[in-house]
Amino acid sequence: RLGEMVRTVPVFLHNDIKSALRKEMGMGKKVCRLDDLHAGQWGRIVDMHVAEDTGQRLKDMGFVHGARIECVYGSPFGDPAAYFVKGTLIALRNSDAGKIGVEVEGGAEGNGTE
């Protein structure tokens, strides 16, 4: 019952209490698209919605559910970006990276061109 109340009225709770409850309820991590990660941020792959042939190539390179992935470098023009996954540095176009879901675990937000 408390969980239902917290989900429906979170604005009335102090930020520290909200973050503690979100963490306890498994709601503490941000999920975004891979192309939304900035250089220095990392997370775990949670889903992929790519064409079958592209998906198989990505899986062969280590893009599998639960794999740790880090954005290492974003090009000055934003496309492509370089990601470190399973011991390999791989450049992906935003059109492919935008179809991969990532649960962000850490890192500093930046402009993606460091």
Phi and psi restraints in degrees (value plus and minus 20) as a CYANA .aco file:
   2 LEU   PHI     -82.1   -42.1
   2 LEU   PSI     -59.9   -19.9
   3 GLY   PHI     -80.4   -40.4
   3 GLY   PSI     -59.0   -19.0
   4 GLU   PHI     -85.6   -45.6
   4 GLU   PSI     -62.4   -22.4
   5 MET   PHI     -85.8   -45.8
   5 MET   PSI     -61.3   -21.3
   6 VAL   PHI     -84.8   -44.8
   6 VAL   PSI     -58.4   -18.4
   7 ARG   PHI     -89.8   -49.8
   7 ARG   PSI     -49.4    -9.4
   8 THR   PHI    -112.0   -72.0
   8 THR   PSI     -44.7    -4.7
   9 VAL   PHI    -151.6  -111.6
   9 VAL   PSI      31.8    71.8
  10 PRO   PHI     -90.9   -50.9
  10 PRO   PSI     -38.9     1.1
  11 VAL   PHI     -88.5   -48.5
  11 VAL   PSI     -38.8     1.2
  12 PHE   PHI    -106.7   -66.7
  12 PHE   PSI     -25.5    14.5
  13 LEU   PHI    -116.2   -76.2
  13 LEU   PSI     127.0   167.0
  14 HIS   PHI     -83.1   -43.1
  14 HIS   PSI     127.1   167.1
  15 ASN   PHI     -75.1   -35.1
  15 ASN   PSI     -60.5   -20.5
  16 ASP   PHI     -84.5   -44.5
  16 ASP   PSI     -60.3   -20.3
  17 ILE   PHI     -87.9   -47.9
  17 ILE   PSI     -62.5   -22.5
  18 LYS   PHI     -79.4   -39.4
  18 LYS   PSI     -66.4   -26.4
  19 SER   PHI     -87.1   -47.1
  19 SER   PSI     -56.3   -16.3
  20 ALA   PHI     -85.4   -45.4
  20 ALA   PSI     -63.2   -23.2
  21 LEU   PHI     -87.2   -47.2
  21 LEU   PSI     -60.5   -20.5
  22 ARG   PHI     -81.6   -41.6
  22 ARG   PSI     -61.4   -21.4
  23 LYS   PHI     -84.6   -44.6
  23 LYS   PSI     -65.0   -25.0
  24 GLU   PHI     -83.1   -43.1
  24 GLU   PSI     -53.4   -13.4
  25 MET   PHI    -110.1   -70.1
  25 MET   PSI     -13.9    26.1
  26 GLY   PHI      56.3    96.3
  26 GLY   PSI       3.0    43.0
  27 MET   PHI    -133.6   -93.6
  27 MET   PSI      -1.3    38.7
  28 GLY   PHI    -105.0   -65.0
  28 GLY   PSI     -35.8     4.2
  29 LYS   PHI    -123.5   -83.5
  29 LYS   PSI     124.6   164.6
  30 LYS   PHI    -104.4   -64.4
  30 LYS   PSI     115.2   155.2
  31 VAL   PHI    -130.7   -90.7
  31 VAL   PSI     110.9   150.9
  32 CYS   PHI    -165.1  -125.1
  32 CYS   PSI     159.2   199.2
  33 ARG   PHI    -101.8   -61.8
  33 ARG   PSI     131.7   171.7
  34 LEU   PHI     -77.9   -37.9
  34 LEU   PSI     -57.6   -17.6
  35 ASP   PHI     -90.9   -50.9
  35 ASP   PSI     -26.9    13.1
  36 ASP   PHI    -107.3   -67.3
  36 ASP   PSI     -32.6     7.4
  37 LEU   PHI     -89.4   -49.4
  37 LEU   PSI     121.8   161.8
  38 HIS   PHI    -119.3   -79.3
  38 HIS   PSI     140.8   180.8
  39 ALA   PHI     -73.9   -33.9
  39 ALA   PSI     109.9   149.9
  40 GLY   PHI      77.7   117.7
  40 GLY   PSI     -31.5     8.5
  41 GLN   PHI    -111.9   -71.9
  41 GLN   PSI     130.0   170.0
  42 TRP   PHI    -161.7  -121.7
  42 TRP   PSI     144.2   184.2
  43 GLY   PHI    -189.8  -149.8
  43 GLY   PSI    -183.3  -143.3
  44 ARG   PHI    -142.3  -102.3
  44 ARG   PSI     120.4   160.4
  45 ILE   PHI     -90.9   -50.9
  45 ILE   PSI     108.4   148.4
  46 VAL   PHI    -133.0   -93.0
  46 VAL   PSI     -44.5    -4.5
  47 ASP   PHI    -184.0  -144.0
  47 ASP   PSI     141.1   181.1
  48 MET   PHI    -160.3  -120.3
  48 MET   PSI     112.8   152.8
  49 HIS   PHI    -146.0  -106.0
  49 HIS   PSI      47.2    87.2
  50 VAL   PHI    -138.6   -98.6
  50 VAL   PSI     145.2   185.2
  51 ALA   PHI     -79.0   -39.0
  51 ALA   PSI     132.7   172.7
  52 GLU   PHI     -76.7   -36.7
  52 GLU   PSI     -65.2   -25.2
  53 ASP   PHI     -86.6   -46.6
  53 ASP   PSI     -62.3   -22.3
  54 THR   PHI     -85.6   -45.6
  54 THR   PSI     -62.9   -22.9
  55 GLY   PHI     -79.6   -39.6
  55 GLY   PSI     -60.8   -20.8
  56 GLN   PHI     -86.7   -46.7
  56 GLN   PSI     -61.1   -21.1
  57 ARG   PHI     -83.4   -43.4
  57 ARG   PSI     -62.6   -22.6
  58 LEU   PHI     -84.3   -44.3
  58 LEU   PSI     -61.3   -21.3
  59 LYS   PHI     -81.6   -41.6
  59 LYS   PSI     -60.2   -20.2
  60 ASP   PHI     -82.9   -42.9
  60 ASP   PSI     -47.2    -7.2
  61 MET   PHI    -110.8   -70.8
  61 MET   PSI     -19.4    20.6
  62 GLY   PHI      89.2   129.2
  62 GLY   PSI     -17.9    22.1
  63 PHE   PHI    -101.2   -61.2
  63 PHE   PSI      61.8   101.8
  64 VAL   PHI    -145.8  -105.8
  64 VAL   PSI     139.6   179.6
  65 HIS   PHI     -74.3   -34.3
  65 HIS   PSI     109.0   149.0
  66 GLY   PHI      69.5   109.5
  66 GLY   PSI     -28.1    11.9
  67 ALA   PHI     -90.6   -50.6
  67 ALA   PSI     119.2   159.2
  68 ARG   PHI     -96.9   -56.9
  68 ARG   PSI     113.9   153.9
  69 ILE   PHI    -156.1  -116.1
  69 ILE   PSI     119.6   159.6
  70 GLU   PHI    -148.2  -108.2
  70 GLU   PSI     115.6   155.6
  71 CYS   PHI    -101.1   -61.1
  71 CYS   PSI      97.2   137.2
  72 VAL   PHI    -116.0   -76.0
  72 VAL   PSI     -56.7   -16.7
  73 TYR   PHI    -176.6  -136.6
  73 TYR   PSI     115.9   155.9
  74 GLY   PHI    -132.4   -92.4
  74 GLY   PSI     113.2   153.2
  75 SER   PHI     -85.1   -45.1
  75 SER   PSI     137.5   177.5
  76 PRO   PHI     -77.2   -37.2
  76 PRO   PSI     -48.8    -8.8
  77 PHE   PHI    -117.4   -77.4
  77 PHE   PSI     -16.3    23.7
  78 GLY   PHI      71.2   111.2
  78 GLY   PSI     -31.0     9.0
  79 ASP   PHI    -168.5  -128.5
  79 ASP   PSI     104.7   144.7
  80 PRO   PHI    -107.4   -67.4
  80 PRO   PSI    -197.8  -157.8
  81 ALA   PHI    -144.4  -104.4
  81 ALA   PSI     136.0   176.0
  82 ALA   PHI    -125.5   -85.5
  82 ALA   PSI     113.8   153.8
  83 TYR   PHI    -145.9  -105.9
  83 TYR   PSI     121.7   161.7
  84 PHE   PHI    -122.9   -82.9
  84 PHE   PSI      97.4   137.4
  85 VAL   PHI    -162.4  -122.4
  85 VAL   PSI     111.0   151.0
  86 LYS   PHI      30.2    70.2
  86 LYS   PSI      22.7    62.7
  87 GLY   PHI      60.0   100.0
  87 GLY   PSI     -10.0    30.0
  88 THR   PHI    -149.6  -109.6
  88 THR   PSI     119.5   159.5
  89 LEU   PHI    -115.2   -75.2
  89 LEU   PSI     101.3   141.3
  90 ILE   PHI    -148.9  -108.9
  90 ILE   PSI     113.2   153.2
  91 ALA   PHI    -113.7   -73.7
  91 ALA   PSI     111.6   151.6
  92 LEU   PHI    -148.1  -108.1
  92 LEU   PSI     121.3   161.3
  93 ARG   PHI     -92.2   -52.2
  93 ARG   PSI     132.3   172.3
  94 ASN   PHI     -81.2   -41.2
  94 ASN   PSI     -49.4    -9.4
  95 SER   PHI     -83.4   -43.4
  95 SER   PSI     -52.4   -12.4
  96 ASP   PHI    -106.1   -66.1
  96 ASP   PSI     -62.9   -22.9
  97 ALA   PHI     -83.2   -43.2
  97 ALA   PSI     -49.2    -9.2
  98 GLY   PHI     -90.6   -50.6
  98 GLY   PSI     -29.7    10.3
  99 LYS   PHI    -123.2   -83.2
  99 LYS   PSI      -9.9    30.1
 100 ILE   PHI    -136.3   -96.3
 100 ILE   PSI     104.0   144.0
 101 GLY   PHI    -109.5   -69.5
 101 GLY   PSI     117.9   157.9
 102 VAL   PHI    -152.4  -112.4
 102 VAL   PSI     115.0   155.0
 103 GLU   PHI    -112.5   -72.5
 103 GLU   PSI      92.6   132.6
 104 VAL   PHI     -90.1   -50.1
 104 VAL   PSI     110.7   150.7
 105 GLU   PHI    -132.6   -92.6
 105 GLU   PSI     -43.8    -3.8
 106 GLY   PHI     159.2   199.2
 106 GLY   PSI    -197.1  -157.1
 107 GLY   PHI      84.5   124.5
 107 GLY   PSI     142.6   182.6
 108 ALA   PHI    -114.9   -74.9
 108 ALA   PSI     120.1   160.1
 109 GLU   PHI     -97.4   -57.4
 109 GLU   PSI     118.1   158.1
 110 GLY   PHI    -163.7  -123.7
 110 GLY   PSI    -181.2  -141.2
 111 ASN   PHI    -112.4   -72.4
 111 ASN   PSI     -21.5    18.5
 112 GLY   PHI      63.0   103.0
 112 GLY   PSI     -14.0    26.0
 113 THR   PHI    -137.4   -97.4
 113 THR   PSI      -6.8    33.2
